[in-house]
Amino acid sequence: MQTTQRHPSPLARPALKDANGLRAPVLLPKAATGKPAPALATFMKILAPGMLTGALWTQAWLGVWGALLLAFAVLAGVIAVPRLVGETGKATSWAKRVSFGEKIWLNRLFLPVPATDSARITTLYLVFWMGGLIALLGGFLSSSILSLTGLAVAYAAQFVSFGKLIQLYQTMKDKTPLYRFWTAVPHNDNLPGKAARSKHG
């Protein structure tokens, strides 16, 4: 009697244990496999609240519409510059690890992260946006108290969240091959030295 050999589907492959001890698929869905933001994006996120608030303060000279146009131009620059410049520096730099952690946090629907870390980072993002909106309102109303208070809250939450994102990356980097390959260094087998060694070997 002839038996047929069944091949398991990719989704049936051995699963990894996620941060909560649950079984998670080795292969992430396509939506979760995008590259993390460049390291420069982290620095632009630091500059963004102050630059946008300052742009709105220019309404005293440019008028409301002029200040709004300048703010939109600043926002466009913050988004576009990291994409145009691309990757800079080492993959293990703190700014890059922040990007790794943020991508892992965004992937939490596909590969769960520790619930405590997720809740803390979400709260910090909410506090950051609240502070940023207060700072922008202060710029629009030309209120130094609102602007300075909002920026203080936004930057405090932002830098604490950066630390939490780096910790999240350190916790999750070995949970799936994708996260490990982010810091993999490509090797060129076509270099002259390696070619010579391969011939003599």
Stockholm file with secondary structure:
# STOCKHOLM 1.0

chainA/1-201         MQTTQRHPSPLARPALKDANGLRAPVLLPKAATGKPAPALATFMKILAPGMLTGALWTQAWLGVWGALLLAFAVLAGVIAVPRLVGETGKATSWAKRVSFGEKIWLNRLFLPVPATDSARITTLYLVFWMGGLIALLGGFLSSSILSLTGLAVAYAAQFVSFGKLIQLYQTMKDKTPLYRFWTAVPHNDNLPGKAARSKHG
#=GR chainA/1-201 SS CCCCCCCCCGGGSCCEECTTSCEECSSCCGGGCSCCCCHHHHHHHHHHHHHHHHHHHTHHHHHHHHHHHHHHHHHHHHHHHHHHHCCCSCTTSHHHHHHHHHHHHHGGGTSCCCHHHHHHHHHHHHHHHHHHHHHHHHHHHTCHHHHHHHHHHHHHHHHHHHHHHHHHHHHHTTSSHHHHHTTCCCCCTTSHHHHHHHHHC
#=GC SS_cons         CCCCCCCCCGGGSCCEECTTSCEECSSCCGGGCSCCCCHHHHHHHHHHHHHHHHHHHTHHHHHHHHHHHHHHHHHHHHHHHHHHHCCCSCTTSHHHHHHHHHHHHHGGGTSCCCHHHHHHHHHHHHHHHHHHHHHHHHHHHTCHHHHHHHHHHHHHHHHHHHHHHHHHHHHHTTSSHHHHHTTCCCCCTTSHHHHHHHHHC
//
